[in-house]
Amino acid sequence: MLDPGVPGSRPPLRRTQAERRAATQAALVGATVGCLVELGHAGTTTQEVQRRAGVSRGR
């Protein structure tokens, strides 16, 4: 059991922005490589990469 009275005994409630950004970038790179391997340059689209990475398009 976690002791709230002991500093450092509780896990962080949410990831930092840097951690979220790194995870998104890793997902996008992995999805891009997978698309290029499976579909080739001509068949790789940003829509397919975002679908595989599980991210939204954004603006």
Secondary structure as a PSIPRED ss2 file (coil, helix, strand):
# PSIPRED VFORMAT (PSIPRED V4.0)

   1 M C   1.000  0.000  0.000
   2 L C   1.000  0.000  0.000
   3 D C   1.000  0.000  0.000
   4 P C   1.000  0.000  0.000
   5 G C   1.000  0.000  0.000
   6 V C   1.000  0.000  0.000
   7 P C   1.000  0.000  0.000
   8 G C   1.000  0.000  0.000
   9 S C   1.000  0.000  0.000
  10 R C   1.000  0.000  0.000
  11 P C   1.000  0.000  0.000
  12 P C   1.000  0.000  0.000
  13 L C   1.000  0.000  0.000
  14 R C   1.000  0.000  0.000
  15 R C   1.000  0.000  0.000
  16 T C   1.000  0.000  0.000
  17 Q H   0.000  1.000  0.000
  18 A H   0.000  1.000  0.000
  19 E H   0.000  1.000  0.000
  20 R H   0.000  1.000  0.000
  21 R H   0.000  1.000  0.000
  22 A H   0.000  1.000  0.000
  23 A H   0.000  1.000  0.000
  24 T H   0.000  1.000  0.000
  25 Q H   0.000  1.000  0.000
  26 A H   0.000  1.000  0.000
  27 A H   0.000  1.000  0.000
  28 L H   0.000  1.000  0.000
  29 V H   0.000  1.000  0.000
  30 G H   0.000  1.000  0.000
  31 A H   0.000  1.000  0.000
  32 T H   0.000  1.000  0.000
  33 V H   0.000  1.000  0.000
  34 G H   0.000  1.000  0.000
  35 C H   0.000  1.000  0.000
  36 L H   0.000  1.000  0.000
  37 V H   0.000  1.000  0.000
  38 E H   0.000  1.000  0.000
  39 L H   0.000  1.000  0.000
  40 G H   0.000  1.000  0.000
  41 H H   0.000  1.000  0.000
  42 A H   0.000  1.000  0.000
  43 G H   0.000  1.000  0.000
  44 T C   1.000  0.000  0.000
  45 T C   1.000  0.000  0.000
  46 T H   0.000  1.000  0.000
  47 Q H   0.000  1.000  0.000
  48 E H   0.000  1.000  0.000
  49 V H   0.000  1.000  0.000
  50 Q H   0.000  1.000  0.000
  51 R H   0.000  1.000  0.000
  52 R H   0.000  1.000  0.000
  53 A H   0.000  1.000  0.000
  54 G C   1.000  0.000  0.000
  55 V C   1.000  0.000  0.000
  56 S C   1.000  0.000  0.000
  57 R C   1.000  0.000  0.000
  58 G C   1.000  0.000  0.000
  59 R C   1.000  0.000  0.000
